[in-house]
């Protein structure tokens, strides 16, 4: 393999094929002809000594081979690093100290803007960028080095990370205020007659809900209705489609205005923690370490308090 023969233009052509699903679509995205894209891919394959693209399974267009997919992961890391470098250089050119990128799981969007505002007020010369995504997206970003700091409810096993707790994270069961389960201790039997509105498989909240239900129900079956966002779930609960196990930080406003109410269920509220994480084997910038320490010192004061009297 001649890895030193690879060019950024070739790597971007490979990524464009993966995104577009064909050489023609890749050419249109990059402003090149289809033969030019073919030449770039061929040059990559000759340098690597492996086939990188193949005809798609449905016979339409092209897709990456396993080798191509592996190489594309490197392309994505390169693009992320170039983007971060560009942002840092622009900040320097504007006479600013630098830029810190925060990655936050979607449940954290209910407090992350408040945290960023506090940091901006304390450090007007630092540029802060906030990126919100589901758990898998944020973990992928941590692995690629996209974020200086990521905030999530449960540190991942892979990639290896350094984690620090930054505040309590309560979870509970919510229903409409007029639901029969409100105002009384809900028995396990009654709970398992309900439909549970839930996030997608792999969501941190979904995993926690599943473990809680398996524990209190001793593995009994229950009905679920999957939805793509906390906002959709909240609206569905208020519409009477079911009840939902959610981070209580996502329903603070609804509980205060009595559009939703807490169900008194066994083992709830379930208390977990929010964590900051960063890759274990990365050497963080001094600026990122400084902000990391300051977030720890804030001791969760930016978090909502849904259980307060």
PLY file of the C-alpha trace (Angstrom):
ply
format ascii 1.0
element vertex 309
property float x
property float y
property float z
element edge 308
property int vertex1
property int vertex2
end_header
0.00 0.00 0.00
1.20 3.49 -0.89
-0.70 5.60 1.62
1.54 8.60 0.91
0.22 8.61 -2.66
-3.33 9.39 -1.60
-4.66 12.88 -2.27
-7.42 14.84 -0.61
-9.13 15.15 -4.00
-9.26 11.36 -4.34
-10.56 10.90 -0.80
-13.29 13.48 -1.35
-14.32 11.67 -4.53
-14.72 8.45 -2.53
-16.84 10.25 0.07
-18.97 11.83 -2.67
-19.68 8.39 -4.16
-20.78 7.15 -0.73
-23.06 10.15 -0.27
-24.52 10.22 -3.76
-24.70 6.52 -4.48
-23.17 6.77 -7.95
-20.19 8.16 -9.86
-22.48 10.53 -11.71
-23.99 11.95 -8.52
-20.50 12.30 -7.04
-19.37 14.24 -10.10
-22.34 16.59 -9.86
-21.66 17.21 -6.17
-17.99 18.02 -6.78
-18.41 19.81 -10.11
-16.48 17.09 -11.99
-17.30 14.78 -14.86
-18.12 11.14 -14.26
-14.86 10.03 -15.98
-12.91 12.36 -13.68
-14.51 10.74 -10.61
-13.70 7.31 -12.07
-10.06 8.37 -12.49
-9.85 9.57 -8.88
-11.32 6.30 -7.54
-9.06 4.22 -9.79
-6.02 6.10 -8.48
-7.10 5.35 -4.92
-7.59 1.67 -5.66
-4.18 1.42 -7.30
-2.50 3.06 -4.30
-4.39 0.91 -1.78
-4.28 -2.27 -3.80
-7.91 -3.05 -2.98
-11.29 -2.52 -4.61
-13.10 0.40 -2.98
-16.43 0.60 -4.84
-18.80 -1.95 -6.31
-22.17 -2.06 -8.02
-24.98 -1.48 -5.52
-26.97 -4.50 -4.38
-30.08 -3.26 -6.21
-28.07 -2.87 -9.43
-28.53 0.92 -9.48
-25.44 3.05 -8.90
-22.41 2.24 -6.76
-21.66 1.56 -3.10
-18.49 1.22 -1.05
-16.85 -2.11 -0.32
-15.77 -2.90 3.24
-12.34 -1.49 2.39
-14.00 1.61 0.95
-16.09 2.11 4.08
-13.00 1.80 6.27
-11.12 4.37 4.21
-14.11 6.70 4.24
-14.05 6.79 8.05
-10.60 8.34 7.73
-11.94 10.82 5.19
-14.61 11.95 7.66
-12.02 12.43 10.39
-9.85 14.48 8.03
-12.80 16.69 7.05
-13.76 17.20 10.70
-10.19 18.17 11.60
-9.93 20.53 8.62
-13.22 22.16 9.60
-12.02 22.58 13.17
-8.70 23.99 11.96
-10.50 26.49 9.71
-12.69 27.63 12.58
-9.69 28.03 14.88
-7.75 30.00 12.27
-10.72 32.29 11.63
-11.01 32.93 15.37
-7.31 33.79 15.53
-7.68 36.09 12.53
-10.48 37.93 14.35
-8.22 38.39 17.35
-10.14 35.91 19.47
-8.58 33.41 21.83
-10.09 30.36 20.14
-13.10 28.15 19.67
-14.62 25.38 21.78
-17.10 22.94 20.24
-19.65 21.28 22.51
-21.50 18.15 21.41
-24.72 17.47 23.33
-27.21 14.61 23.09
-30.69 15.72 22.05
-32.10 15.44 25.59
-29.51 18.00 26.67
-30.85 20.69 24.35
-33.17 21.78 27.16
-30.25 23.13 29.20
-27.26 23.35 26.84
-28.13 26.85 25.53
-28.19 28.12 29.13
-24.75 26.59 29.72
-23.35 28.14 26.53
-24.76 31.56 27.50
-23.06 31.34 30.89
-19.76 30.42 29.25
-20.06 33.20 26.68
-20.78 35.79 29.36
-17.71 34.65 31.28
-15.49 34.48 28.19
-16.53 36.99 25.50
-13.29 36.36 23.58
-13.96 32.66 23.15
-16.21 31.35 20.39
-18.52 28.52 21.44
-20.19 26.16 18.99
-23.07 23.89 20.06
-23.85 20.70 18.14
-26.92 18.64 19.12
-27.55 15.07 17.96
-28.80 11.69 19.09
-26.56 9.52 21.23
-25.00 7.57 18.37
-24.21 10.77 16.43
-22.52 12.37 19.44
-20.50 9.22 20.17
-19.35 9.12 16.53
-18.31 12.75 16.87
-16.34 11.97 20.03
-14.58 9.15 18.21
-13.69 11.38 15.25
-12.56 14.25 17.46
-15.32 16.56 16.24
-16.01 17.93 19.73
-13.76 19.41 22.37
-16.31 18.35 24.99
-19.39 16.15 24.71
-22.26 15.98 27.19
-24.41 12.87 27.55
-26.23 10.79 30.13
-24.04 7.70 30.08
-20.37 7.57 28.99
-19.79 5.15 26.09
-17.69 2.03 26.37
-16.19 2.77 22.98
-14.27 4.89 22.26
-12.44 5.00 25.63
-13.20 8.35 27.27
-12.43 10.48 30.27
-15.72 11.34 31.98
-16.74 13.78 34.71
-20.22 14.06 36.30
-21.72 17.54 36.04
-25.13 17.20 37.68
-28.10 15.05 38.61
-30.33 13.73 35.83
-33.78 12.60 37.04
-36.05 10.37 34.95
-39.72 9.71 35.51
-43.02 8.64 34.04
-45.39 11.32 32.73
-49.04 11.27 31.71
-51.84 13.80 31.11
-53.04 15.40 34.39
-56.43 13.69 34.06
-54.98 10.21 33.52
-56.32 7.51 35.94
-52.78 6.79 37.17
-52.26 10.36 38.43
-52.76 10.95 42.13
-52.37 7.36 43.21
-49.53 4.91 43.52
-49.52 3.04 40.22
-49.29 -0.73 40.61
-47.09 -2.76 38.31
-50.16 -4.49 36.87
-51.79 -1.20 35.94
-48.57 0.16 34.45
-48.15 -2.77 32.10
-51.64 -2.24 30.71
-50.44 1.11 29.31
-48.77 1.94 26.00
-45.27 3.37 26.50
-44.25 6.10 24.07
-40.51 5.77 23.49
-37.54 7.08 21.56
-35.72 5.02 18.93
-33.71 1.89 19.78
-30.23 2.90 21.01
-31.43 6.11 22.62
-30.05 6.53 26.13
-33.55 7.21 27.53
-34.96 4.15 25.73
-32.23 1.94 27.21
-32.92 3.26 30.72
-36.69 2.78 30.28
-36.23 -0.80 29.10
-34.02 -1.67 32.05
-36.47 -0.11 34.52
-39.49 -1.92 33.06
-37.62 -5.23 32.93
-36.67 -4.81 36.57
-40.09 -3.91 37.98
-42.00 -6.25 35.65
-39.64 -9.19 35.90
-39.36 -9.35 32.11
-43.08 -9.18 31.26
-44.08 -7.80 27.85
-45.50 -4.32 27.27
-46.70 -2.22 24.33
-44.52 0.54 22.91
-45.05 3.21 20.30
-41.77 4.55 18.92
-41.33 8.22 18.09
-38.38 10.20 16.81
-38.12 13.05 19.29
-38.92 14.09 22.85
-41.11 16.89 21.54
-43.24 14.46 19.55
-43.52 12.16 22.56
-44.66 15.01 24.81
-47.34 16.06 22.35
-48.46 12.44 21.98
-48.76 12.02 25.76
-50.84 15.19 26.01
-53.02 13.87 23.18
-53.68 10.68 25.15
-51.76 8.19 23.01
-49.95 6.73 26.02
-47.56 7.47 28.86
-43.83 8.12 28.58
-40.63 7.51 30.52
-38.56 10.64 29.95
-35.73 12.69 31.30
-37.52 15.12 33.58
-35.27 17.86 32.22
-37.25 17.60 28.98
-40.64 18.20 30.63
-39.90 20.92 33.20
-42.13 23.51 31.50
-44.98 21.05 30.94
-44.92 19.95 34.60
-44.89 23.56 35.84
-47.83 24.52 33.62
-49.67 21.27 34.48
-49.91 20.11 30.89
-48.23 16.91 32.11
-48.07 15.23 35.49
-45.76 12.71 37.16
-46.93 9.15 37.66
-46.09 7.75 41.09
-44.51 4.46 39.98
-42.16 1.98 41.71
-38.54 3.12 41.79
-39.22 6.58 40.35
-37.89 9.14 39.93
-34.82 7.31 38.70
-31.72 9.41 39.36
-28.77 9.33 37.01
-26.09 11.88 36.14
-25.09 14.04 33.24
-21.47 13.55 32.17
-18.90 15.46 30.20
-16.67 13.21 28.11
-13.63 13.51 25.90
-11.50 10.91 24.15
-9.05 9.25 26.52
-6.13 9.07 24.09
-6.45 12.62 22.75
-4.31 15.49 23.94
-6.86 18.25 24.58
-6.06 21.88 23.93
-5.40 24.07 26.96
-8.46 26.15 26.12
-10.72 23.08 26.08
-9.28 21.89 29.41
-9.93 25.29 30.93
-13.59 25.22 29.87
-13.89 21.61 31.04
-12.75 22.60 34.54
-15.08 25.59 34.63
-18.12 23.47 33.70
-17.25 21.09 36.55
-17.06 24.06 38.95
-20.54 25.23 37.88
-21.82 22.13 39.72
-24.92 21.76 37.54
-26.35 25.22 38.27
-27.42 25.45 34.61
-29.68 22.38 34.92
-33.49 22.61 35.36
-35.03 21.56 38.68
-38.24 19.72 37.76
-38.66 18.16 41.23
-38.38 21.40 43.16
-41.35 22.34 45.35
0 1
1 2
2 3
3 4
4 5
5 6
6 7
7 8
8 9
9 10
10 11
11 12
12 13
13 14
14 15
15 16
16 17
17 18
18 19
19 20
20 21
21 22
22 23
23 24
24 25
25 26
26 27
27 28
28 29
29 30
30 31
31 32
32 33
33 34
34 35
35 36
36 37
37 38
38 39
39 40
40 41
41 42
42 43
43 44
44 45
45 46
46 47
47 48
48 49
49 50
50 51
51 52
52 53
53 54
54 55
55 56
56 57
57 58
58 59
59 60
60 61
61 62
62 63
63 64
64 65
65 66
66 67
67 68
68 69
69 70
70 71
71 72
72 73
73 74
74 75
75 76
76 77
77 78
78 79
79 80
80 81
81 82
82 83
83 84
84 85
85 86
86 87
87 88
88 89
89 90
90 91
91 92
92 93
93 94
94 95
95 96
96 97
97 98
98 99
99 100
100 101
101 102
102 103
103 104
104 105
105 106
106 107
107 108
108 109
109 110
110 111
111 112
112 113
113 114
114 115
115 116
116 117
117 118
118 119
119 120
120 121
121 122
122 123
123 124
124 125
125 126
126 127
127 128
128 129
129 130
130 131
131 132
132 133
133 134
134 135
135 136
136 137
137 138
138 139
139 140
140 141
141 142
142 143
143 144
144 145
145 146
146 147
147 148
148 149
149 150
150 151
151 152
152 153
153 154
154 155
155 156
156 157
157 158
158 159
159 160
160 161
161 162
162 163
163 164
164 165
165 166
166 167
167 168
168 169
169 170
170 171
171 172
172 173
173 174
174 175
175 176
176 177
177 178
178 179
179 180
180 181
181 182
182 183
183 184
184 185
185 186
186 187
187 188
188 189
189 190
190 191
191 192
192 193
193 194
194 195
195 196
196 197
197 198
198 199
199 200
200 201
201 202
202 203
203 204
204 205
205 206
206 207
207 208
208 209
209 210
210 211
211 212
212 213
213 214
214 215
215 216
216 217
217 218
218 219
219 220
220 221
221 222
222 223
223 224
224 225
225 226
226 227
227 228
228 229
229 230
230 231
231 232
232 233
233 234
234 235
235 236
236 237
237 238
238 239
239 240
240 241
241 242
242 243
243 244
244 245
245 246
246 247
247 248
248 249
249 250
250 251
251 252
252 253
253 254
254 255
255 256
256 257
257 258
258 259
259 260
260 261
261 262
262 263
263 264
264 265
265 266
266 267
267 268
268 269
269 270
270 271
271 272
272 273
273 274
274 275
275 276
276 277
277 278
278 279
279 280
280 281
281 282
282 283
283 284
284 285
285 286
286 287
287 288
288 289
289 290
290 291
291 292
292 293
293 294
294 295
295 296
296 297
297 298
298 299
299 300
300 301
301 302
302 303
303 304
304 305
305 306
306 307
307 308
